[in-house]
Structures are given as structure tokens and as C-alpha cells.
């Protein structure tokens, strides 16, 4: 069916070379944005108004959706020029919205992907944030994560507005 073909297409793109796909991001970024939006709202539409793509994406869900989304996020995390991609701002917002997923794997993939966008606040705290996504290390990391201003290894004042909402989502 169409949803299965779309899933295979996205998996194929995820396995393609970054050097080949980054220059033509205008072709695949709208598909990724529509796919990410479909998981959040259950419905999606593309900029081109393609009703077929919209209805196909809205039928992909559950475990299959999360698996393909993780592949997309893994692909994006490997992009060296993520900030130079087509609609990079929208793409970064879509990736950040995946951090509030119920699935720890999607959360971790979203955080790694945000690191590809070179979010300054995330840079030095990425490993700690990744430990927050793991249910096995969550309690220990919450107890030891220094949030007080001025604490050694803590979150600085300029990074707080970016990092704390991400922590709340995770």
C-alpha cells in the first residue's frame, strides 16, 4: 500500500549519502516536515498541497512511524551542514518537538539531531541530556544535574531559556 511505499522511501533516503542529499534538501525536507507533523497531529499537509502525500502520511503510525522517524533523525544528526538545509529553522523546530515523545529512542535521536544544528546550549550538556532520556539513568542524572546558576558544570544564564524547556520535554 501507499503508506508502506512511503516508509520504504524514507528508509532509503535515510541510508543515502549525506553528501548527495544535503545539496538537494529542497526535495526531501518538505517530506520530512510533513512526516514529523503527521506524528504530532495525526494529519499533515505539504506545501505543494498534494492531498495524496497528506493522506498517505496520516495513515503511517505507531511503531512503524517511530522507527522511521528515528532513522530520519539519525540521518539528520549526521548532516554536517544542518543549519544550511532548506527550511532549516522549521526543521529545527520539528526536531525539537520530537524531544517530548514518549519513546526514549526518539527523544535521544532528537537531541543528537539538535546537536547537528549546533545549538550552543546543548553542546556541553548533550551527554547529560541523553542520560535523561534513558530510563535506567534518569533518576541518577536528575539528582546530579546542577541547575543552580553559578554551579560548577551547571546551566549558564544564557543557556537556561533553551535547555530547561528541552529538559522539561524529556
N, C-alpha and C positions, 0 to 999 in steps of 0.2 A: 504494500500500500504506500501512499504518498508520505506518510509520517516515517515509515521505515526507510524510504529512499532519502529523505531529508537527514535522518540520523546518520546514515552511511556517508552522505556528502560531507557532513560536518566532521565526522571522524576522519575522513580522507584529508580534508583541509588541515585538521589538527596534526596530521602526520607529515605534511608537506614541509619543505624547507622554508625557514624564516626569510632567507634572502630572496626567495622567489615570491613570497606572498606580501611582504611589507610594502614594496613599491606599488602593488595593486590593491591596497587595502580598501580603496573606494568600492571595490567589487564585493568584498566579503564582510566588511564591518556592519553594513545595514542588516545583513542576515544574522550576525551575532547579536546585535542590539535587539532585533525582533525576537530572537530565541530567548535571550535573557529576560526580556519583558514578559514573554509568554509564561514563564515560570512564576513570575511575581503576581501577575494579574489573571492568568488563565486565558487571556486573549491577547492578540497582538496585531499590529498592522505595520506595514513597511512604508517607507517614504514614497515609494512608487505607487502605492495604492493597490498593490497586487493582492486581490482577495484570495487567490489560490494559496499563496505563501502564508497568508494570515490564518486561513482555516487549517492548513496542514500543521503549522507550528502549534496552534492551540490544541491539537489532538495529541501532541507529544507530552508525556507527563510521567510522574512517579520516578521510579528508579532509573529508567532509561533516560529521562530528562537530566537527572542529576549526574549520571555517568558521562553523558555527552558534554554537559556544562563543565564538568571537571576537566575534560580533555581540552575544551576551548580555553579555559583559564590557564591550564598548563602551557598551552601553546602561546598565549599572550604573555605569560611570565617569562618566556624565553625570547621575546622580541626585544632587541637592543634599542630600537627606536620607537618605543611605545608612545612617547609623547608626540611623535611626528606622524602617527597614523591618522587616517581620515576620521573625523569626528572624535578626536582623542578625548575631549572634555566629556562628551556624552558617554563614551566608552568607559572612562574612569568612574563616572557616577554609577553606571550599570554594574561595574565590577564591585565597587564599594557596597552597593545594595545587596550583593550576594553574601556579604560578611554576616548578615543576620539569618542565614539559612539554619535550619535545624540539623543539617548534616555537617559534622565536623570536617569531613574531607573537602566539602565545598567552601567552608569558612577558611580553611588553611590555603586552599588554592586561590581564593580571592585575595588573601593577604599577600601571598607571594606575587600575585599579579599586580597588586598595588605597588609593590616594591619595584616592579619593572617601570612603573610610571614615575619612579624616583620621588615618591612622597617623602619629603625631608623628615617629617615627624615619625615616620615608620622606620626609617633607616637603622638607627641604633637599637630600636626596640622590637625589631621583627622576630627574632628568636623567642623573645618572651611572649609576644602576641601569639606565635604559633603554639607555644606550650599552653596557652589559654584555650586553644581550640581542641586540645587533646583532653578527653575526659579523665584520663589517668593522671595527668599532671595539673589539672585545673586548680584544685584546692591549694596545692603547694605553691603554685605560681601566684595565685591571688593573695596569699598570705605574705609572700616575699616581694611582690611588685611595689617598689617605692613610688607612691603617688604624691607625697607631700612636696610642695615647692621647696627647692633647695636641697632635697635629699640626694645623697650620692647615688648616681645611676638612675635618678628619678626622671620624671617627665618635666621638661623645662616649660616655662610660661608660654613661649611661642608655639610649642608643640601640643599643649593641652587641648586647644579647640579642635584639633584634628584627631588626636589619639584617643581622647576619652570617649567620644561618640563611637569610635570603632570598638573600643573595649566593651562598651555597653551592648553593642550589637552581638559581639562574640559571647 
